[in-house]
């Protein structure tokens, strides 16, 4: 079942609730192999909810629909020399999947990228959202500014929930200026990266793979490059290594699992959305 707007999502969830049919929530479909196995009655396809809703470059705010391709979001921001701070990753090569990565899927799976070391993870950038709960009610949470939270900070809760709390229909992010960048690599131990992280360099990527330390710098590159070279014998390269897939979700300790199930019950009491995706029973 494909929805092209929030009203259609509400109608589909209402029908699923009435008939006690579970829904697999899908956007671009590139991350379906991530997480636990699901046995759902129907598929709710959100790829039709696509496009930029509003973009205010001077305010560093963008609002998008969840089915918007990541590439489209990044292209629009790049035209104004801006970026998503958490640098969402494309996992198709790692998961052996096809399709088009979407912004909603990146948020649902917490697909943070290298720049999270500098700007923070997905939950630090999602300011607000619209969604539909298991009662077939459309609702909104959060806002359009960083300090706009009273009560529960629901945007943080949605990041990494993997669709188990319901389908997202709109997302609002803060964005960041995009500076010129250079990437450096050296055959060095991991502790060098800790020194870089503790320095004033404000690296936008740190990676240790196959004995190599990778560092990406942005901004005042001449000054920062000189500082980096004092920490190790780095040479410039053209790319970081391939993205890293985070560990699949694991069963939680009993106290936390009880809390997680209570949250799930509050949003989705009939267990309609992505059952089993997080772990068995959720």
Order of alpha helices (4+ residues) and beta strands (2+ residues): alpha-beta-beta-beta-beta-alpha-beta-alpha-alpha-alpha-beta-beta-alpha-beta-beta-beta-alpha-beta-beta-alpha-beta-alpha
